[in-house]
Amino acid sequence: MNIIALSERVLGMEDLEIEVEYQSVTIGKYDLGFDGTNFILLAKQTACLAKEACGVEDSPKKELLNLAGAAKGCVPGGGCC
């Protein structure tokens, strides 16, 4: 925190959001949080800007069917299990 505070004073920076890149198997981008003692990497939600290039497609939502039927339900001793 002291390094950040000193940098803000010396560079005349305002209080801005910080984004962190962290590399493990892939490079991830995170927001940075602080719990009063430790810095915490916070998951960031991003949108794919080239869905057609990375195989992500929007698909229509499908309606679920009740396979048990409205009139029949599974009850103890009913033989359906």
mmCIF file as gemmi writes it, N, C-alpha and C atoms, coordinates in Angstrom:
data_model
loop_
_atom_site.group_PDB
_atom_site.id
_atom_site.type_symbol
_atom_site.label_atom_id
_atom_site.label_alt_id
_atom_site.label_comp_id
_atom_site.label_asym_id
_atom_site.label_entity_id
_atom_site.label_seq_id
_atom_site.pdbx_PDB_ins_code
_atom_site.Cartn_x
_atom_site.Cartn_y
_atom_site.Cartn_z
_atom_site.occupancy
_atom_site.B_iso_or_equiv
_atom_site.pdbx_formal_charge
_atom_site.auth_seq_id
_atom_site.auth_asym_id
_atom_site.pdbx_PDB_model_num
ATOM 1 N N . MET Axp A 1 ? 0.837 -1.193 0 1 0 ? 1 A 1
ATOM 2 C CA . MET Axp A 1 ? 0 0 0 1 0 ? 1 A 1
ATOM 3 C C . MET Axp A 1 ? 0.882 1.257 0 1 0 ? 1 A 1
ATOM 4 N N . ASN Axp A 2 ? 2.005 1.188 0.705 1 0 ? 2 A 1
ATOM 5 C CA . ASN Axp A 2 ? 2.896 2.351 0.752 1 0 ? 2 A 1
ATOM 6 C C . ASN Axp A 2 ? 3.447 2.676 -0.63 1 0 ? 2 A 1
ATOM 7 N N . ILE Axp A 3 ? 3.795 1.645 -1.402 1 0 ? 3 A 1
ATOM 8 C CA . ILE Axp A 3 ? 4.32 1.861 -2.757 1 0 ? 3 A 1
ATOM 9 C C . ILE Axp A 3 ? 3.266 2.52 -3.634 1 0 ? 3 A 1
ATOM 10 N N . ILE Axp A 4 ? 2.03 2.052 -3.533 1 0 ? 4 A 1
ATOM 11 C CA . ILE Axp A 4 ? 0.95 2.627 -4.338 1 0 ? 4 A 1
ATOM 12 C C . ILE Axp A 4 ? 0.689 4.068 -3.916 1 0 ? 4 A 1
ATOM 13 N N . ALA Axp A 5 ? 0.645 4.336 -2.606 1 0 ? 5 A 1
ATOM 14 C CA . ALA Axp A 5 ? 0.402 5.696 -2.113 1 0 ? 5 A 1
ATOM 15 C C . ALA Axp A 5 ? 1.518 6.643 -2.563 1 0 ? 5 A 1
ATOM 16 N N . LEU Axp A 6 ? 2.765 6.193 -2.472 1 0 ? 6 A 1
ATOM 17 C CA . LEU Axp A 6 ? 3.892 7.019 -2.912 1 0 ? 6 A 1
ATOM 18 C C . LEU Axp A 6 ? 3.816 7.288 -4.409 1 0 ? 6 A 1
ATOM 19 N N . SER Axp A 7 ? 3.491 6.259 -5.203 1 0 ? 7 A 1
ATOM 20 C CA . SER Axp A 7 ? 3.37 6.425 -6.658 1 0 ? 7 A 1
ATOM 21 C C . SER Axp A 7 ? 2.279 7.428 -7 1 0 ? 7 A 1
ATOM 22 N N . GLU Axp A 8 ? 1.167 7.367 -6.288 1 0 ? 8 A 1
ATOM 23 C CA . GLU Axp A 8 ? 0.07 8.314 -6.541 1 0 ? 8 A 1
ATOM 24 C C . GLU Axp A 8 ? 0.518 9.747 -6.268 1 0 ? 8 A 1
ATOM 25 N N . ARG Axp A 9 ? 1.25 9.947 -5.172 1 0 ? 9 A 1
ATOM 26 C CA . ARG Axp A 9 ? 1.72 11.307 -4.836 1 0 ? 9 A 1
ATOM 27 C C . ARG Axp A 9 ? 2.757 11.803 -5.839 1 0 ? 9 A 1
ATOM 28 N N . VAL Axp A 10 ? 3.748 10.975 -6.138 1 0 ? 10 A 1
ATOM 29 C CA . VAL Axp A 10 ? 4.847 11.388 -7.014 1 0 ? 10 A 1
ATOM 30 C C . VAL Axp A 10 ? 4.367 11.61 -8.439 1 0 ? 10 A 1
ATOM 31 N N . LEU Axp A 11 ? 3.517 10.727 -8.925 1 0 ? 11 A 1
ATOM 32 C CA . LEU Axp A 11 ? 3.051 10.817 -10.308 1 0 ? 11 A 1
ATOM 33 C C . LEU Axp A 11 ? 1.794 11.667 -10.462 1 0 ? 11 A 1
ATOM 34 N N . GLY Axp A 12 ? 1.247 12.144 -9.351 1 0 ? 12 A 1
ATOM 35 C CA . GLY Axp A 12 ? 0.04 12.962 -9.417 1 0 ? 12 A 1
ATOM 36 C C . GLY Axp A 12 ? -1.154 12.188 -9.95 1 0 ? 12 A 1
ATOM 37 N N . MET Axp A 13 ? -1.236 10.919 -9.591 1 0 ? 13 A 1
ATOM 38 C CA . MET Axp A 13 ? -2.32 10.066 -10.091 1 0 ? 13 A 1
ATOM 39 C C . MET Axp A 13 ? -3.553 10.187 -9.201 1 0 ? 13 A 1
ATOM 40 N N . GLU Axp A 14 ? -4.699 10.02 -9.821 1 0 ? 14 A 1
ATOM 41 C CA . GLU Axp A 14 ? -5.936 9.981 -9.052 1 0 ? 14 A 1
ATOM 42 C C . GLU Axp A 14 ? -6.22 8.542 -8.656 1 0 ? 14 A 1
ATOM 43 N N . ASP Axp A 15 ? -7.242 8.323 -7.869 1 0 ? 15 A 1
ATOM 44 C CA . ASP Axp A 15 ? -7.616 6.989 -7.403 1 0 ? 15 A 1
ATOM 45 C C . ASP Axp A 15 ? -8.328 6.252 -8.542 1 0 ? 15 A 1
ATOM 46 N N . LEU Axp A 16 ? -7.604 5.397 -9.244 1 0 ? 16 A 1
ATOM 47 C CA . LEU Axp A 16 ? -8.143 4.672 -10.392 1 0 ? 16 A 1
ATOM 48 C C . LEU Axp A 16 ? -8.264 3.187 -10.087 1 0 ? 16 A 1
ATOM 49 N N . GLU Axp A 17 ? -9.071 2.483 -10.879 1 0 ? 17 A 1
ATOM 50 C CA . GLU Axp A 17 ? -9.16 1.036 -10.739 1 0 ? 17 A 1
ATOM 51 C C . GLU Axp A 17 ? -7.894 0.396 -11.282 1 0 ? 17 A 1
ATOM 52 N N . ILE Axp A 18 ? -7.504 -0.705 -10.67 1 0 ? 18 A 1
ATOM 53 C CA . ILE Axp A 18 ? -6.308 -1.426 -11.088 1 0 ? 18 A 1
ATOM 54 C C . ILE Axp A 18 ? -6.734 -2.766 -11.673 1 0 ? 18 A 1
ATOM 55 N N . GLU Axp A 19 ? -6.117 -3.127 -12.803 1 0 ? 19 A 1
ATOM 56 C CA . GLU Axp A 19 ? -6.36 -4.43 -13.416 1 0 ? 19 A 1
ATOM 57 C C . GLU Axp A 19 ? -5.038 -5.197 -13.397 1 0 ? 19 A 1
ATOM 58 N N . VAL Axp A 20 ? -5.092 -6.462 -12.998 1 0 ? 20 A 1
ATOM 59 C CA . VAL Axp A 20 ? -3.896 -7.279 -12.863 1 0 ? 20 A 1
ATOM 60 C C . VAL Axp A 20 ? -3.965 -8.432 -13.849 1 0 ? 20 A 1
ATOM 61 N N . GLU Axp A 21 ? -2.846 -8.715 -14.521 1 0 ? 21 A 1
ATOM 62 C CA . GLU Axp A 21 ? -2.741 -9.915 -15.349 1 0 ? 21 A 1
ATOM 63 C C . GLU Axp A 21 ? -1.899 -10.921 -14.592 1 0 ? 21 A 1
ATOM 64 N N . TYR Axp A 22 ? -2.394 -12.166 -14.537 1 0 ? 22 A 1
ATOM 65 C CA . TYR Axp A 22 ? -1.694 -13.225 -13.818 1 0 ? 22 A 1
ATOM 66 C C . TYR Axp A 22 ? -1.605 -14.428 -14.731 1 0 ? 22 A 1
ATOM 67 N N . GLN Axp A 23 ? -0.401 -14.976 -14.879 1 0 ? 23 A 1
ATOM 68 C CA . GLN Axp A 23 ? -0.231 -16.111 -15.782 1 0 ? 23 A 1
ATOM 69 C C . GLN Axp A 23 ? -0.064 -17.393 -14.989 1 0 ? 23 A 1
ATOM 70 N N . SER Axp A 24 ? -0.96 -18.346 -15.289 1 0 ? 24 A 1
ATOM 71 C CA . SER Axp A 24 ? -0.799 -19.708 -14.793 1 0 ? 24 A 1
ATOM 72 C C . SER Axp A 24 ? -0.768 -20.573 -16.043 1 0 ? 24 A 1
ATOM 73 N N . VAL Axp A 25 ? -1.807 -21.355 -16.312 1 0 ? 25 A 1
ATOM 74 C CA . VAL Axp A 25 ? -1.879 -22.108 -17.56 1 0 ? 25 A 1
ATOM 75 C C . VAL Axp A 25 ? -2.163 -21.148 -18.714 1 0 ? 25 A 1
ATOM 76 N N . THR Axp A 26 ? -3.031 -20.175 -18.466 1 0 ? 26 A 1
ATOM 77 C CA . THR Axp A 26 ? -3.309 -19.113 -19.425 1 0 ? 26 A 1
ATOM 78 C C . THR Axp A 26 ? -3.134 -17.778 -18.705 1 0 ? 26 A 1
ATOM 79 N N . ILE Axp A 27 ? -3.192 -16.7 -19.443 1 0 ? 27 A 1
ATOM 80 C CA . ILE Axp A 27 ? -3.103 -15.377 -18.824 1 0 ? 27 A 1
ATOM 81 C C . ILE Axp A 27 ? -4.516 -14.918 -18.492 1 0 ? 27 A 1
ATOM 82 N N . GLY Axp A 28 ? -4.747 -14.628 -17.23 1 0 ? 28 A 1
ATOM 83 C CA . GLY Axp A 28 ? -6.056 -14.16 -16.788 1 0 ? 28 A 1
ATOM 84 C C . GLY Axp A 28 ? -5.984 -12.711 -16.356 1 0 ? 28 A 1
ATOM 85 N N . LYS Axp A 29 ? -7.084 -11.988 -16.531 1 0 ? 29 A 1
ATOM 86 C CA . LYS Axp A 29 ? -7.168 -10.596 -16.075 1 0 ? 29 A 1
ATOM 87 C C . LYS Axp A 29 ? -8.086 -10.54 -14.866 1 0 ? 29 A 1
ATOM 88 N N . TYR Axp A 30 ? -7.666 -9.805 -13.854 1 0 ? 30 A 1
ATOM 89 C CA . TYR Axp A 30 ? -8.401 -9.723 -12.602 1 0 ? 30 A 1
ATOM 90 C C . TYR Axp A 30 ? -8.498 -8.277 -12.143 1 0 ? 30 A 1
ATOM 91 N N . ASP Axp A 31 ? -9.568 -7.98 -11.415 1 0 ? 31 A 1
ATOM 92 C CA . ASP Axp A 31 ? -9.629 -6.73 -10.673 1 0 ? 31 A 1
ATOM 93 C C . ASP Axp A 31 ? -8.856 -6.971 -9.383 1 0 ? 31 A 1
ATOM 94 N N . LEU Axp A 32 ? -8.444 -5.912 -8.732 1 0 ? 32 A 1
ATOM 95 C CA . LEU Axp A 32 ? -7.659 -6.04 -7.512 1 0 ? 32 A 1
ATOM 96 C C . LEU Axp A 32 ? -8.465 -5.498 -6.348 1 0 ? 32 A 1
ATOM 97 N N . GLY Axp A 33 ? -8.633 -6.315 -5.334 1 0 ? 33 A 1
ATOM 98 C CA . GLY Axp A 33 ? -9.347 -5.904 -4.129 1 0 ? 33 A 1
ATOM 99 C C . GLY Axp A 33 ? -8.383 -5.846 -2.955 1 0 ? 33 A 1
ATOM 100 N N . PHE Axp A 34 ? -8.832 -5.284 -1.858 1 0 ? 34 A 1
ATOM 101 C CA . PHE Axp A 34 ? -8.015 -5.198 -0.648 1 0 ? 34 A 1
ATOM 102 C C . PHE Axp A 34 ? -8.923 -5.44 0.542 1 0 ? 34 A 1
ATOM 103 N N . ASP Axp A 35 ? -8.576 -6.404 1.396 1 0 ? 35 A 1
ATOM 104 C CA . ASP Axp A 35 ? -9.432 -6.742 2.531 1 0 ? 35 A 1
ATOM 105 C C . ASP Axp A 35 ? -8.995 -6.078 3.837 1 0 ? 35 A 1
ATOM 106 N N . GLY Axp A 36 ? -8.125 -5.064 3.729 1 0 ? 36 A 1
ATOM 107 C CA . GLY Axp A 36 ? -7.616 -4.381 4.915 1 0 ? 36 A 1
ATOM 108 C C . GLY Axp A 36 ? -6.221 -4.85 5.281 1 0 ? 36 A 1
ATOM 109 N N . THR Axp A 37 ? -5.867 -6.062 4.831 1 0 ? 37 A 1
ATOM 110 C CA . THR Axp A 37 ? -4.542 -6.616 5.108 1 0 ? 37 A 1
ATOM 111 C C . THR Axp A 37 ? -3.86 -7.101 3.839 1 0 ? 37 A 1
ATOM 112 N N . ASN Axp A 38 ? -4.622 -7.805 2.993 1 0 ? 38 A 1
ATOM 113 C CA . ASN Axp A 38 ? -4.054 -8.441 1.802 1 0 ? 38 A 1
ATOM 114 C C . ASN Axp A 38 ? -4.731 -7.957 0.53 1 0 ? 38 A 1
ATOM 115 N N . PHE Axp A 39 ? -3.958 -7.959 -0.547 1 0 ? 39 A 1
ATOM 116 C CA . PHE Axp A 39 ? -4.547 -7.729 -1.859 1 0 ? 39 A 1
ATOM 117 C C . PHE Axp A 39 ? -5.176 -9.034 -2.321 1 0 ? 39 A 1
ATOM 118 N N . ILE Axp A 40 ? -6.305 -8.948 -3.011 1 0 ? 40 A 1
ATOM 119 C CA . ILE Axp A 40 ? -7.045 -10.124 -3.455 1 0 ? 40 A 1
ATOM 120 C C . ILE Axp A 40 ? -7.336 -9.984 -4.942 1 0 ? 40 A 1
ATOM 121 N N . LEU Axp A 41 ? -7.077 -11.057 -5.71 1 0 ? 41 A 1
ATOM 122 C CA . LEU Axp A 41 ? -7.449 -11.065 -7.123 1 0 ? 41 A 1
ATOM 123 C C . LEU Axp A 41 ? -8.939 -11.382 -7.208 1 0 ? 41 A 1
ATOM 124 N N . LEU Axp A 42 ? -9.692 -10.531 -7.906 1 0 ? 42 A 1
ATOM 125 C CA . LEU Axp A 42 ? -11.133 -10.706 -8.05 1 0 ? 42 A 1
ATOM 126 C C . LEU Axp A 42 ? -11.449 -11.095 -9.487 1 0 ? 42 A 1
ATOM 127 N N . ALA Axp A 43 ? -12.228 -12.149 -9.662 1 0 ? 43 A 1
ATOM 128 C CA . ALA Axp A 43 ? -12.568 -12.626 -11.005 1 0 ? 43 A 1
ATOM 129 C C . ALA Axp A 43 ? -13.242 -11.523 -11.795 1 0 ? 43 A 1
ATOM 130 N N . LYS Axp A 44 ? -12.886 -11.44 -13.056 1 0 ? 44 A 1
ATOM 131 C CA . LYS Axp A 44 ? -13.414 -10.417 -13.944 1 0 ? 44 A 1
ATOM 132 C C . LYS Axp A 44 ? -14.274 -11.087 -15 1 0 ? 44 A 1
ATOM 133 N N . GLN Axp A 45 ? -15.433 -10.549 -15.288 1 0 ? 45 A 1
ATOM 134 C CA . GLN Axp A 45 ? -16.314 -11.073 -16.327 1 0 ? 45 A 1
ATOM 135 C C . GLN Axp A 45 ? -16.053 -10.304 -17.609 1 0 ? 45 A 1
ATOM 136 N N . THR Axp A 46 ? -15.715 -11.027 -18.656 1 0 ? 46 A 1
ATOM 137 C CA . THR Axp A 46 ? -15.475 -10.381 -19.937 1 0 ? 46 A 1
ATOM 138 C C . THR Axp A 46 ? -16.338 -11.039 -21.007 1 0 ? 46 A 1
ATOM 139 N N . ALA Axp A 47 ? -16.559 -10.339 -22.086 1 0 ? 47 A 1
ATOM 140 C CA . ALA Axp A 47 ? -17.321 -10.874 -23.212 1 0 ? 47 A 1
ATOM 141 C C . ALA Axp A 47 ? -16.349 -11.192 -24.34 1 0 ? 47 A 1
ATOM 142 N N . CYS Axp A 48 ? -16.602 -12.292 -25.024 1 0 ? 48 A 1
ATOM 143 C CA . CYS Axp A 48 ? -15.79 -12.646 -26.174 1 0 ? 48 A 1
ATOM 144 C C . CYS Axp A 48 ? -16.139 -11.679 -27.303 1 0 ? 48 A 1
ATOM 145 N N . LEU Axp A 49 ? -15.123 -11.018 -27.836 1 0 ? 49 A 1
ATOM 146 C CA . LEU Axp A 49 ? -15.371 -10.022 -28.873 1 0 ? 49 A 1
ATOM 147 C C . LEU Axp A 49 ? -15.368 -10.62 -30.277 1 0 ? 49 A 1
ATOM 148 N N . ALA Axp A 50 ? -14.952 -11.869 -30.412 1 0 ? 50 A 1
ATOM 149 C CA . ALA Axp A 50 ? -14.925 -12.531 -31.724 1 0 ? 50 A 1
ATOM 150 C C . ALA Axp A 50 ? -15.475 -13.943 -31.576 1 0 ? 50 A 1
ATOM 151 N N . LYS Axp A 51 ? -16.761 -14.042 -31.243 1 0 ? 51 A 1
ATOM 152 C CA . LYS Axp A 51 ? -17.368 -15.338 -30.968 1 0 ? 51 A 1
ATOM 153 C C . LYS Axp A 51 ? -17.215 -16.316 -32.128 1 0 ? 51 A 1
ATOM 154 N N . GLU Axp A 52 ? -17.318 -15.806 -33.343 1 0 ? 52 A 1
ATOM 155 C CA . GLU Axp A 52 ? -17.209 -16.694 -34.504 1 0 ? 52 A 1
ATOM 156 C C . GLU Axp A 52 ? -15.804 -17.255 -34.65 1 0 ? 52 A 1
ATOM 157 N N . ALA Axp A 53 ? -14.79 -16.567 -34.13 1 0 ? 53 A 1
ATOM 158 C CA . ALA Axp A 53 ? -13.411 -17.016 -34.264 1 0 ? 53 A 1
ATOM 159 C C . ALA Axp A 53 ? -13.015 -18.018 -33.177 1 0 ? 53 A 1
ATOM 160 N N . CYS Axp A 54 ? -13.702 -17.999 -32.049 1 0 ? 54 A 1
ATOM 161 C CA . CYS Axp A 54 ? -13.297 -18.896 -30.958 1 0 ? 54 A 1
ATOM 162 C C . CYS Axp A 54 ? -14.307 -20.009 -30.715 1 0 ? 54 A 1
ATOM 163 N N . GLY Axp A 55 ? -15.271 -20.169 -31.598 1 0 ? 55 A 1
ATOM 164 C CA . GLY Axp A 55 ? -16.197 -21.293 -31.499 1 0 ? 55 A 1
ATOM 165 C C . GLY Axp A 55 ? -17.338 -21.108 -30.522 1 0 ? 55 A 1
ATOM 166 N N . VAL Axp A 56 ? -17.539 -19.895 -30.04 1 0 ? 56 A 1
ATOM 167 C CA . VAL Axp A 56 ? -18.642 -19.628 -29.118 1 0 ? 56 A 1
ATOM 168 C C . VAL Axp A 56 ? -19.817 -19.101 -29.925 1 0 ? 56 A 1
ATOM 169 N N . GLU Axp A 57 ? -20.932 -19.759 -29.795 1 0 ? 57 A 1
ATOM 170 C CA . GLU Axp A 57 ? -22.125 -19.322 -30.523 1 0 ? 57 A 1
ATOM 171 C C . GLU Axp A 57 ? -23.285 -19.173 -29.562 1 0 ? 57 A 1
ATOM 172 N N . ASP Axp A 58 ? -24.119 -18.18 -29.825 1 0 ? 58 A 1
ATOM 173 C CA . ASP Axp A 58 ? -25.35 -18.049 -29.054 1 0 ? 58 A 1
ATOM 174 C C . ASP Axp A 58 ? -26.329 -19.077 -29.582 1 0 ? 58 A 1
ATOM 175 N N . SER Axp A 59 ? -26.909 -19.845 -28.697 1 0 ? 59 A 1
ATOM 176 C CA . SER Axp A 59 ? -27.901 -20.828 -29.131 1 0 ? 59 A 1
ATOM 177 C C . SER Axp A 59 ? -29.226 -20.523 -28.447 1 0 ? 59 A 1
ATOM 178 N N . PRO Axp A 60 ? -30.33 -20.796 -29.136 1 0 ? 60 A 1
ATOM 179 C CA . PRO Axp A 60 ? -31.631 -20.517 -28.522 1 0 ? 60 A 1
ATOM 180 C C . PRO Axp A 60 ? -31.862 -21.435 -27.329 1 0 ? 60 A 1
ATOM 181 N N . LYS Axp A 61 ? -32.526 -20.907 -26.336 1 0 ? 61 A 1
ATOM 182 C CA . LYS Axp A 61 ? -32.842 -21.702 -25.157 1 0 ? 61 A 1
ATOM 183 C C . LYS Axp A 61 ? -33.949 -22.699 -25.507 1 0 ? 61 A 1
ATOM 184 N N . LYS Axp A 62 ? -33.843 -23.896 -24.972 1 0 ? 62 A 1
ATOM 185 C CA . LYS Axp A 62 ? -34.828 -24.93 -25.252 1 0 ? 62 A 1
ATOM 186 C C . LYS Axp A 62 ? -35.727 -25.123 -24.045 1 0 ? 62 A 1
ATOM 187 N N . GLU Axp A 63 ? -36.954 -25.46 -24.317 1 0 ? 63 A 1
ATOM 188 C CA . GLU Axp A 63 ? -37.906 -25.697 -23.247 1 0 ? 63 A 1
ATOM 189 C C . GLU Axp A 63 ? -37.699 -27.102 -22.69 1 0 ? 63 A 1
ATOM 190 N N . LEU Axp A 64 ? -37.714 -27.222 -21.36 1 0 ? 64 A 1
ATOM 191 C CA . LEU Axp A 64 ? -37.56 -28.518 -20.724 1 0 ? 64 A 1
ATOM 192 C C . LEU Axp A 64 ? -38.901 -29.24 -20.681 1 0 ? 64 A 1
ATOM 193 N N . LEU Axp A 65 ? -38.869 -30.544 -20.831 1 0 ? 65 A 1
ATOM 194 C CA . LEU Axp A 65 ? -40.088 -31.343 -20.786 1 0 ? 65 A 1
ATOM 195 C C . LEU Axp A 65 ? -40.165 -32.086 -19.469 1 0 ? 65 A 1
ATOM 196 N N . ASN Axp A 66 ? -41.362 -32.223 -18.935 1 0 ? 66 A 1
ATOM 197 C CA . ASN Axp A 66 ? -41.586 -33.012 -17.728 1 0 ? 66 A 1
ATOM 198 C C . ASN Axp A 66 ? -41.768 -34.459 -18.158 1 0 ? 66 A 1
ATOM 199 N N . LEU Axp A 67 ? -40.719 -35.254 -18.032 1 0 ? 67 A 1
ATOM 200 C CA . LEU Axp A 67 ? -40.773 -36.64 -18.497 1 0 ? 67 A 1
ATOM 201 C C . LEU Axp A 67 ? -41.637 -37.527 -17.61 1 0 ? 67 A 1
ATOM 202 N N . ALA Axp A 68 ? -41.881 -37.129 -16.37 1 0 ? 68 A 1
ATOM 203 C CA . ALA Axp A 68 ? -42.716 -37.922 -15.475 1 0 ? 68 A 1
ATOM 204 C C . ALA Axp A 68 ? -44.195 -37.73 -15.799 1 0 ? 68 A 1
ATOM 205 N N . GLY Axp A 69 ? -44.527 -36.7 -16.53 1 0 ? 69 A 1
ATOM 206 C CA . GLY Axp A 69 ? -45.934 -36.418 -16.844 1 0 ? 69 A 1
ATOM 207 C C . GLY Axp A 69 ? -46.606 -35.674 -15.725 1 0 ? 69 A 1
ATOM 208 N N . ALA Axp A 70 ? -47.626 -34.947 -16.053 1 0 ? 70 A 1
ATOM 209 C CA . ALA Axp A 70 ? -48.309 -34.117 -15.052 1 0 ? 70 A 1
ATOM 210 C C . ALA Axp A 70 ? -49.132 -34.978 -14.102 1 0 ? 70 A 1
ATOM 211 N N . ALA Axp A 71 ? -49.751 -36.044 -14.595 1 0 ? 71 A 1
ATOM 212 C CA . ALA Axp A 71 ? -50.655 -36.849 -13.774 1 0 ? 71 A 1
ATOM 213 C C . ALA Axp A 71 ? -49.912 -37.89 -12.947 1 0 ? 71 A 1
ATOM 214 N N . LYS Axp A 72 ? -48.766 -38.377 -13.442 1 0 ? 72 A 1
ATOM 215 C CA . LYS Axp A 72 ? -48.06 -39.459 -12.747 1 0 ? 72 A 1
ATOM 216 C C . LYS Axp A 72 ? -46.838 -38.898 -12.057 1 0 ? 72 A 1
ATOM 217 N N . GLY Axp A 73 ? -46.643 -39.333 -10.856 1 0 ? 73 A 1
ATOM 218 C CA . GLY Axp A 73 ? -45.441 -38.969 -10.124 1 0 ? 73 A 1
ATOM 219 C C . GLY Axp A 73 ? -44.892 -40.206 -9.473 1 0 ? 73 A 1
ATOM 220 N N . CYS Axp A 74 ? -43.641 -40.191 -9.132 1 0 ? 74 A 1
ATOM 221 C CA . CYS Axp A 74 ? -43.021 -41.328 -8.485 1 0 ? 74 A 1
ATOM 222 C C . CYS Axp A 74 ? -43.298 -41.224 -6.989 1 0 ? 74 A 1
ATOM 223 N N . VAL Axp A 75 ? -43.899 -42.248 -6.433 1 0 ? 75 A 1
ATOM 224 C CA . VAL Axp A 75 ? -44.203 -42.29 -5.001 1 0 ? 75 A 1
ATOM 225 C C . VAL Axp A 75 ? -43.623 -43.557 -4.433 1 0 ? 75 A 1
ATOM 226 N N . PRO Axp A 76 ? -43.316 -43.578 -3.137 1 0 ? 76 A 1
ATOM 227 C CA . PRO Axp A 76 ? -42.798 -44.789 -2.526 1 0 ? 76 A 1
ATOM 228 C C . PRO Axp A 76 ? -43.747 -45.971 -2.759 1 0 ? 76 A 1
ATOM 229 N N . GLY Axp A 77 ? -43.191 -47.09 -3.208 1 0 ? 77 A 1
ATOM 230 C CA . GLY Axp A 77 ? -44.008 -48.274 -3.469 1 0 ? 77 A 1
ATOM 231 C C . GLY Axp A 77 ? -44.732 -48.253 -4.79 1 0 ? 77 A 1
ATOM 232 N N . GLY Axp A 78 ? -44.538 -47.194 -5.602 1 0 ? 78 A 1
ATOM 233 C CA . GLY Axp A 78 ? -45.232 -47.069 -6.872 1 0 ? 78 A 1
ATOM 234 C C . GLY Axp A 78 ? -44.592 -47.857 -7.998 1 0 ? 78 A 1
ATOM 235 N N . GLY Axp A 79 ? -43.4 -48.402 -7.787 1 0 ? 79 A 1
ATOM 236 C CA . GLY Axp A 79 ? -42.748 -49.218 -8.812 1 0 ? 79 A 1
ATOM 237 C C . GLY Axp A 79 ? -42.063 -48.437 -9.904 1 0 ? 79 A 1
ATOM 238 N N . CYS Axp A 80 ? -41.924 -47.15 -9.761 1 0 ? 80 A 1
ATOM 239 C CA . CYS Axp A 80 ? -41.312 -46.368 -10.846 1 0 ? 80 A 1
ATOM 240 C C . CYS Axp A 80 ? -39.814 -46.174 -10.657 1 0 ? 80 A 1
ATOM 241 N N . CYS Axp A 81 ? -39.283 -46.519 -9.508 1 0 ? 81 A 1
ATOM 242 C CA . CYS Axp A 81 ? -37.858 -46.299 -9.234 1 0 ? 81 A 1
ATOM 243 C C . CYS Axp A 81 ? -37.072 -47.588 -9.399 1 0 ? 81 A 1
